[in-house]
Amino acid sequence: MSEKKLKITETVLRDAHQSLIATRMRTEDMIPILEKMDRIGYYSIECWGGATFDACLRFLDEDPWSRLRTLRAKIKDTKLQMLLRGQNLLGYRHYADDVVEYFVQKSVAGGIDILRIFDAFNDLRNVETAVNAAKKEGAEVQLAMAYTTGEAYTLDYWKKLAADMESMGADSICIKDMAGILVPEEASRLITALKDTVKIPLQLHSHCTSGVAPITYVKGVEAGCDIIDTAISPFAMGTSQPATEVMVETFSGTPFDTGLDQELLSEIADYFRPQRDQAIATGLMDPKVLGVDVKTLLYQVPGGMLSNLVSQLKDQNASDRFYEVLAEIPKVRQDLGEPPLVTPSSQIVGTQAVLNVLMGERYKVMSQETKAILHGDYGKTVKPFNPQVQHLAIGNDTPVTCRPADLLAPELESLREEVKLYSQKDEDVLSYALFPKVAVDFFKNRDAKANKIDPGVYDLANKAYPV
């Protein structure tokens, strides 16, 4: 076997702490170790996107754009990577093309080298604008396939999806296994098939929720996977990624040897270990997220979705109906076109399953989000909707069959007008577009702190105390 150095993407600055401590790592907790991380020789450092943007504004009183610039200033030689939900960007709805283009432009200008772009339904129409914008800015485009199982998700399905991604201009493809349900032998089959289909590099992303991810990585790399996502050990395993040091050691001395320095990795781990200890001590990191949840494999349901179900049923004093809801989930998923269970479809399918069970009649009550899926607002699913359920949801309305964003008028200028009283820099309009109320609260606090005024009694619009 020829030598083929395995590349590593480090996730501790984004997905690892998003998975284990609800994205609460502060920029100031990252800064002291960044220059040392830059010396490791990672292929890339994932550090932005996902929930980091929301958490910065909502919980940490930080500007996510300032974080990005700080990371770029300290990490000079390693590629910075972000996660982008296609036409949803980092928010919870589809945005007009002009907003998507401007967001990508500002992200690359702020220091992002690689954009990992995906759509929850694997509907590539929903990533077109982001891909073209990233290409225009000279960034590296990695398209991610949201991995799932089901009768529609054959090897031929994944091969066609990969070929289409390559044709769109993807520089690489990521197999994004959010739930940790890609088992080792299937990873070997999938990556072998994809390697025969496309010429661009393949990256594997998984979570240790079900316990199989480290073994899946080994089989995937042996089958030809070029890059894997890992997290430095204090923020690894559980609902996070396999540990960086363990994967480096696993492939040491093999044809896939990463060449990364374990001594230097140990120093990185030593830095983050007190943060982990503190998170456990304060309750920010629940030890439950560090274990193995075999139900993830049994029911093919992501760990986060399972915990949401438990919480919803507890709130309704219906915890005893948990297994009824689990049995209902695959039925709802089939009715909704068998989408991958990833944000937002996982929450929508789970909530509808709860409603179906608790109401005693399927679809007697339907969430607005379920109706939106059945109306076509989120895009095209791999299988058709159940026509009876779709009729219940939308009646005689004509469903959306075009790319959903084609129905959206340009909105950047109107957003600029709405936020002009608060805006201090170009990127503020994007923060406002994604999270309007949260961003305005952040802007008020920012302005009040600058003027040493209590934001609770400060009239920001008029830059004065109310009369």
C-alpha positions as CSV (number, residue, x, y, z in Angstrom):
1,M,0.0,0.0,0.0
2,S,1.4,3.4,-1.0
3,E,2.1,6.1,1.6
4,K,-0.9,8.4,2.0
5,K,-0.6,10.9,4.8
6,L,-3.9,11.3,6.7
7,K,-5.0,14.9,7.3
8,I,-6.7,16.1,10.5
9,T,-9.3,18.9,11.0
10,E,-9.4,20.0,14.6
11,T,-12.9,20.8,16.0
12,V,-12.2,22.0,19.5
13,L,-12.9,25.6,18.7
14,R,-16.4,24.8,17.2
15,D,-18.1,21.5,17.0
16,A,-16.4,19.9,20.0
17,H,-17.5,22.6,22.5
18,Q,-20.9,23.0,20.7
19,S,-21.5,19.2,21.3
20,L,-20.3,19.1,24.9
21,I,-20.8,22.5,26.5
22,A,-23.6,24.1,24.4
23,T,-21.1,26.3,22.5
24,R,-20.1,28.3,25.6
25,M,-16.3,28.5,25.0
26,R,-15.3,32.2,25.0
27,T,-12.8,33.8,22.7
28,E,-10.7,34.8,25.7
29,D,-10.5,31.0,26.6
30,M,-9.1,30.3,23.1
31,I,-6.6,33.1,22.6
32,P,-3.7,31.8,24.7
33,I,-3.4,28.5,22.8
34,L,-4.0,29.6,19.3
35,E,-0.4,30.2,18.2
36,K,0.6,26.8,19.5
37,M,-2.4,25.2,17.7
38,D,-1.2,26.9,14.5
39,R,2.2,25.0,14.8
40,I,0.6,21.5,15.0
41,G,0.2,21.0,11.2
42,Y,-3.5,20.4,11.1
43,Y,-5.1,20.4,7.7
44,S,-7.6,22.9,9.1
45,I,-9.1,24.2,12.3
46,E,-12.9,24.4,12.4
47,C,-13.6,27.5,14.4
48,W,-16.8,29.3,13.2
49,G,-20.3,28.7,12.0
50,G,-22.8,26.2,13.4
51,A,-24.1,27.5,16.7
52,T,-21.1,29.7,17.5
53,F,-22.6,32.8,15.9
54,D,-25.9,32.5,17.9
55,A,-24.1,31.6,21.2
56,C,-21.7,34.5,20.9
57,L,-24.5,37.1,20.6
58,R,-27.1,35.4,22.8
59,F,-25.1,34.1,25.7
60,L,-21.5,35.3,25.7
61,D,-22.0,39.0,24.8
62,E,-19.4,38.6,22.1
63,D,-19.4,39.8,18.5
64,P,-18.8,36.6,16.3
65,W,-17.2,38.7,13.6
66,S,-14.7,40.1,16.1
67,R,-14.0,36.5,17.2
68,L,-13.2,35.5,13.6
69,R,-10.8,38.4,13.1
70,T,-9.0,37.5,16.4
71,L,-8.6,33.9,15.4
72,R,-7.3,34.9,12.0
73,A,-4.8,37.2,13.6
74,K,-3.4,34.5,15.8
75,I,-3.6,31.5,13.4
76,K,-1.5,32.6,10.5
77,D,-0.5,29.3,8.7
78,T,-3.5,26.9,9.2
79,K,-6.7,27.0,7.2
80,L,-9.7,28.2,9.1
81,Q,-12.9,26.4,8.4
82,M,-16.6,27.1,9.1
83,L,-19.9,25.2,8.8
84,L,-22.7,26.9,6.7
85,R,-26.3,25.6,6.3
86,G,-26.6,26.6,2.7
87,Q,-29.5,29.0,2.1
88,N,-30.2,28.9,5.9
89,L,-26.7,30.3,6.6
90,L,-26.5,30.1,10.4
91,G,-30.1,31.0,11.1
92,Y,-33.4,29.1,11.0
93,R,-35.0,30.2,7.7
94,H,-34.0,30.6,4.0
95,Y,-32.4,33.9,3.3
96,A,-32.5,35.8,0.0
97,D,-29.6,35.3,-2.4
98,D,-28.2,38.8,-1.7
99,V,-27.9,38.1,2.0
100,V,-26.2,34.7,1.4
101,E,-23.7,36.3,-1.0
102,Y,-22.9,39.1,1.4
103,F,-22.5,36.7,4.3
104,V,-20.1,34.6,2.4
105,Q,-18.2,37.6,1.2
106,K,-17.8,38.9,4.8
107,S,-16.9,35.5,6.2
108,V,-14.0,35.0,3.7
109,A,-12.9,38.6,4.2
110,G,-12.8,37.9,8.0
111,G,-10.5,35.0,7.5
112,I,-12.4,31.9,6.6
113,D,-10.5,29.6,4.1
114,I,-12.8,26.6,3.8
115,L,-16.6,26.7,3.9
116,R,-18.3,23.4,4.7
117,I,-21.7,23.8,3.1
118,F,-24.7,21.5,3.5
119,D,-28.4,21.3,3.2
120,A,-30.6,19.4,5.6
121,F,-32.4,17.6,2.8
122,N,-29.3,17.2,0.6
123,D,-31.2,19.4,-1.9
124,L,-28.3,20.9,-3.8
125,R,-30.4,23.7,-5.1
126,N,-30.2,25.1,-1.6
127,V,-26.4,25.3,-1.7
128,E,-25.9,26.8,-5.2
129,T,-25.8,30.4,-4.1
130,A,-23.4,29.8,-1.2
131,V,-21.1,27.7,-3.4
132,N,-21.0,30.3,-6.2
133,A,-20.4,33.1,-3.7
134,A,-17.5,31.2,-2.0
135,K,-16.0,30.5,-5.4
136,K,-16.2,34.1,-6.3
137,E,-14.3,35.0,-3.1
138,G,-11.6,32.5,-3.8
139,A,-12.5,30.3,-0.8
140,E,-12.3,26.5,-0.7
141,V,-15.7,24.9,-1.0
142,Q,-16.4,21.6,0.8
143,L,-19.9,20.2,0.2
144,A,-21.2,18.0,2.9
145,M,-23.7,15.2,2.5
146,A,-26.0,14.8,5.5
147,Y,-25.6,11.1,6.1
148,T,-28.7,9.0,7.1
149,T,-30.2,5.6,6.5
150,G,-33.4,4.4,4.9
151,E,-34.6,2.6,1.9
152,A,-34.0,5.6,-0.4
153,Y,-30.4,6.0,0.7
154,T,-28.7,3.4,-1.5
155,L,-25.1,3.5,-2.6
156,D,-26.3,4.7,-5.9
157,Y,-28.0,7.7,-4.2
158,W,-24.8,8.7,-2.4
159,K,-22.7,8.2,-5.6
160,K,-25.0,10.4,-7.6
161,L,-25.0,13.1,-4.9
162,A,-21.2,13.1,-4.8
163,A,-21.0,13.3,-8.6
164,D,-23.4,16.2,-8.6
165,M,-21.4,17.9,-5.8
166,E,-18.2,17.5,-7.8
167,S,-20.0,18.9,-10.9
168,M,-21.1,22.0,-8.9
169,G,-17.5,22.8,-8.2
170,A,-16.9,21.3,-4.8
171,D,-13.2,21.2,-3.9
172,S,-13.9,18.3,-1.5
173,I,-16.8,16.3,-0.1
174,C,-17.6,15.7,3.6
175,I,-19.6,12.7,4.8
176,K,-21.4,14.4,7.6
177,D,-22.6,11.8,10.1
178,M,-24.3,14.0,12.7
179,A,-25.8,11.1,14.7
180,G,-22.9,8.8,14.8
181,I,-24.9,6.1,12.9
182,L,-22.4,5.3,10.2
183,V,-21.1,1.9,11.2
184,P,-17.6,0.7,10.2
185,E,-18.4,-1.7,7.5
186,E,-20.9,0.7,5.9
187,A,-18.2,3.4,6.0
188,S,-15.8,1.2,4.1
189,R,-18.5,0.4,1.4
190,L,-19.5,4.0,1.1
191,I,-16.1,5.5,0.8
192,T,-14.9,2.8,-1.6
193,A,-17.9,3.6,-3.8
194,L,-17.4,7.4,-3.6
195,K,-13.7,7.1,-4.3
196,D,-14.6,5.3,-7.6
197,T,-17.1,8.0,-8.4
198,V,-15.3,11.3,-7.7
199,K,-11.7,12.6,-7.9
200,I,-11.8,15.2,-5.2
201,P,-10.8,14.5,-1.6
202,L,-13.2,12.9,0.9
203,Q,-13.5,14.0,4.5
204,L,-15.3,12.0,7.3
205,H,-17.1,13.7,10.2
206,S,-18.8,11.8,12.9
207,H,-19.8,11.9,16.6
208,C,-19.1,9.3,19.3
209,T,-22.7,9.4,20.5
210,S,-23.2,5.7,19.6
211,G,-19.6,4.7,20.4
212,V,-18.6,3.5,16.9
213,A,-17.0,6.6,15.4
214,P,-13.3,5.8,16.1
215,I,-13.7,2.3,14.5
216,T,-15.6,3.9,11.6
217,Y,-12.7,6.3,11.1
218,V,-10.2,3.5,10.9
219,K,-12.3,1.6,8.3
220,G,-13.0,4.9,6.4
221,V,-9.3,5.8,6.2
222,E,-8.3,2.3,5.1
223,A,-11.0,2.6,2.3
224,G,-9.4,5.9,1.1
225,C,-10.8,8.7,3.2
226,D,-8.4,11.7,3.0
227,I,-9.3,13.8,6.0
228,I,-11.0,13.2,9.4
229,D,-12.5,15.5,12.0
230,T,-11.2,15.1,15.5
231,A,-11.2,16.9,18.8
232,I,-8.4,17.4,21.3
233,S,-8.9,14.8,24.0
234,P,-10.4,17.0,26.9
235,F,-13.3,18.0,24.5
236,A,-13.5,14.6,22.6
237,M,-15.7,11.6,22.7
238,G,-19.3,11.4,24.0
239,T,-21.4,13.6,21.7
240,S,-18.2,15.1,20.3
241,Q,-15.6,13.7,17.8
242,P,-13.0,11.0,18.3
243,A,-9.9,12.3,20.1
244,T,-7.2,13.8,18.0
245,E,-4.3,12.2,19.9
246,V,-5.9,8.7,19.8
247,M,-6.4,8.9,16.0
248,V,-2.9,10.2,15.5
249,E,-1.5,7.3,17.5
250,T,-3.8,4.8,15.8
251,F,-2.3,5.6,12.4
252,S,1.3,6.2,13.6
253,G,3.7,3.9,11.7
254,T,1.1,3.0,9.1
255,P,0.9,4.2,5.5
256,F,-1.6,6.8,6.8
257,D,0.7,8.3,9.5
258,T,-0.4,11.9,10.1
259,G,3.1,13.1,11.1
260,L,1.6,15.2,13.9
261,D,3.7,15.7,17.0
262,Q,2.2,14.0,20.1
263,E,4.3,16.1,22.5
264,L,2.8,19.3,21.0
265,L,-0.7,17.8,21.0
266,S,-0.2,16.9,24.7
267,E,0.5,20.6,25.4
268,I,-2.7,21.6,23.6
269,A,-4.6,19.0,25.7
270,D,-3.0,20.3,28.9
271,Y,-4.3,23.7,28.1
272,F,-7.9,22.7,27.5
273,R,-8.1,20.1,30.4
274,P,-8.8,22.7,33.1
275,Q,-11.6,24.2,31.0
276,R,-13.2,20.7,30.8
277,D,-12.8,20.2,34.6
278,Q,-14.4,23.6,35.3
279,A,-17.2,22.9,32.9
280,I,-18.0,19.6,34.7
281,A,-17.7,21.3,38.1
282,T,-20.1,24.1,37.2
283,G,-22.6,21.8,35.5
284,L,-21.9,23.3,32.1
285,M,-20.7,19.9,30.9
286,D,-23.2,17.1,31.9
287,P,-21.4,13.8,32.3
288,K,-24.3,12.2,30.4
289,V,-23.0,13.7,27.1
290,L,-19.7,11.8,27.7
291,G,-21.1,8.3,27.6
292,V,-22.4,6.0,24.9
293,D,-26.1,6.1,23.9
294,V,-26.7,2.9,22.1
295,K,-30.3,4.0,21.4
296,T,-28.8,6.1,18.7
297,L,-27.9,3.0,16.7
298,L,-31.1,1.1,17.7
299,Y,-33.5,3.9,16.6
300,Q,-31.2,5.8,14.1
301,V,-32.1,9.0,16.1
302,P,-29.4,11.6,16.9
303,G,-28.5,11.9,20.6
304,G,-29.7,15.6,20.7
305,M,-33.0,14.6,19.2
306,L,-33.5,11.9,21.9
307,S,-32.8,14.3,24.7
308,N,-35.3,16.8,23.2
309,L,-38.0,14.0,23.1
310,V,-37.3,13.2,26.7
311,S,-37.6,16.8,27.7
312,Q,-40.8,17.4,25.7
313,L,-42.5,14.3,27.2
314,K,-41.4,15.2,30.7
315,D,-43.0,18.7,30.3
316,Q,-46.3,17.0,29.3
317,N,-46.1,14.5,32.1
318,A,-46.0,11.8,29.5
319,S,-42.5,10.2,30.0
320,D,-44.1,6.8,30.0
321,R,-44.9,7.2,26.3
322,F,-41.3,7.5,25.2
323,Y,-41.2,4.2,23.3
324,E,-44.5,5.0,21.6
325,V,-42.9,8.2,20.3
326,L,-39.8,6.4,19.2
327,A,-42.0,4.0,17.2
328,E,-43.8,6.9,15.6
329,I,-40.7,8.8,14.5
330,P,-39.9,6.6,11.4
331,K,-43.6,6.8,10.4
332,V,-43.6,10.6,10.5
333,R,-40.2,10.6,8.7
334,Q,-41.7,8.5,5.9
335,D,-44.7,10.8,5.6
336,L,-42.4,13.8,5.3
337,G,-40.3,12.3,2.5
338,E,-37.7,10.4,4.6
339,P,-35.4,13.4,5.2
340,P,-32.1,13.0,7.1
341,L,-32.6,13.7,10.8
342,V,-30.5,16.8,11.2
343,T,-31.3,20.4,12.1
344,P,-34.0,21.4,11.4
345,S,-35.8,18.2,10.2
346,S,-34.8,16.2,13.3
347,Q,-36.6,18.7,15.6
348,I,-39.6,18.9,13.3
349,V,-40.1,15.1,12.9
350,G,-39.6,14.6,16.6
351,T,-42.0,17.2,17.7
352,Q,-44.7,15.9,15.2
353,A,-44.2,12.4,16.5
354,V,-44.8,13.7,20.1
355,L,-48.0,15.5,18.9
356,N,-49.3,12.4,17.1
357,V,-48.9,10.2,20.1
358,L,-50.2,12.6,22.7
359,M,-53.2,13.7,20.7
360,G,-54.3,10.2,20.2
361,E,-54.8,10.9,16.5
362,R,-52.1,11.2,13.9
363,Y,-51.8,14.8,12.5
364,K,-54.8,16.0,14.5
365,V,-52.4,18.9,15.4
366,M,-49.7,19.8,13.0
367,S,-46.8,22.2,13.8
368,Q,-46.2,25.1,11.5
369,E,-42.8,23.7,10.6
370,T,-44.3,20.3,9.6
371,K,-46.7,22.2,7.3
372,A,-43.8,24.2,5.9
373,I,-41.9,21.0,5.0
374,L,-45.1,19.6,3.3
375,H,-45.5,22.8,1.5
376,G,-42.1,22.5,0.0
377,D,-40.6,25.5,1.8
378,Y,-37.5,23.6,2.9
379,G,-36.8,22.1,-0.5
380,K,-37.1,18.7,-2.1
381,T,-36.9,15.4,-0.1
382,V,-35.5,12.2,-1.4
383,K,-38.9,10.6,-1.5
384,P,-42.4,12.1,-2.2
385,F,-44.5,13.2,0.7
386,N,-47.5,11.1,1.8
387,P,-50.2,12.8,-0.3
388,Q,-52.9,12.4,2.4
389,V,-50.8,14.0,5.0
390,Q,-49.7,16.8,2.6
391,H,-53.4,17.5,1.9
392,L,-54.1,17.7,5.6
393,A,-51.3,20.3,5.9
394,I,-51.8,22.5,2.9
395,G,-55.3,21.8,1.6
396,N,-55.5,22.9,-2.0
397,D,-52.5,25.2,-1.9
398,T,-50.0,24.7,-4.6
399,P,-46.8,23.3,-3.1
400,V,-43.4,24.9,-3.8
401,T,-41.5,22.9,-6.4
402,C,-38.9,25.5,-7.5
403,R,-35.8,26.3,-5.4
404,P,-37.4,27.9,-2.4
405,A,-35.1,31.0,-2.4
406,D,-36.4,31.8,-5.9
407,L,-39.5,33.1,-4.2
408,L,-37.6,35.5,-2.0
409,A,-37.1,39.1,-3.0
410,P,-33.7,40.7,-2.3
411,E,-33.7,41.8,1.4
412,L,-30.3,43.2,2.2
413,E,-31.1,46.8,1.7
414,S,-34.3,46.6,3.7
415,L,-32.4,44.9,6.5
416,R,-29.8,47.7,6.4
417,E,-32.6,50.2,6.8
418,E,-34.1,48.4,9.7
419,V,-30.8,48.1,11.6
420,K,-29.2,51.5,10.7
421,L,-29.8,53.0,14.2
422,Y,-27.8,50.2,15.8
423,S,-25.2,49.5,13.1
424,Q,-21.6,50.3,13.7
425,K,-19.9,48.2,11.0
426,D,-20.8,46.4,7.8
427,E,-21.3,42.9,9.4
428,D,-23.9,44.2,11.8
429,V,-26.6,43.9,9.2
430,L,-25.8,40.2,8.9
431,S,-26.0,39.6,12.6
432,Y,-29.3,41.3,12.5
433,A,-30.5,39.3,9.5
434,L,-29.8,36.0,11.3
435,F,-31.0,36.8,14.8
436,P,-32.9,40.0,14.8
437,K,-34.0,40.3,18.5
438,V,-30.8,38.8,19.9
439,A,-28.7,41.0,17.7
440,V,-30.5,44.2,18.7
441,D,-30.1,43.3,22.4
442,F,-26.4,42.8,21.8
443,F,-26.1,46.1,19.9
444,K,-27.9,48.0,22.8
445,N,-25.5,46.5,25.3
446,R,-22.5,47.3,23.1
447,D,-23.6,50.9,22.7
448,A,-24.5,51.3,26.4
449,K,-21.1,49.9,27.5
450,A,-19.3,52.2,25.2
451,N,-21.1,55.1,26.8
452,K,-21.0,53.7,30.3
453,I,-24.8,53.8,30.5
454,D,-27.3,51.2,31.9
455,P,-28.8,49.7,28.8
456,G,-32.1,49.2,30.7
457,V,-32.7,52.9,30.8
458,Y,-30.9,54.0,27.7
459,D,-32.8,55.1,24.5
460,L,-30.3,53.8,21.9
461,A,-32.3,55.2,18.9
462,N,-31.9,58.8,20.2
463,K,-28.6,58.2,22.0
464,A,-30.1,59.6,25.2
465,Y,-31.9,58.8,28.4
466,P,-35.7,58.7,27.9
467,V,-37.5,61.8,29.0
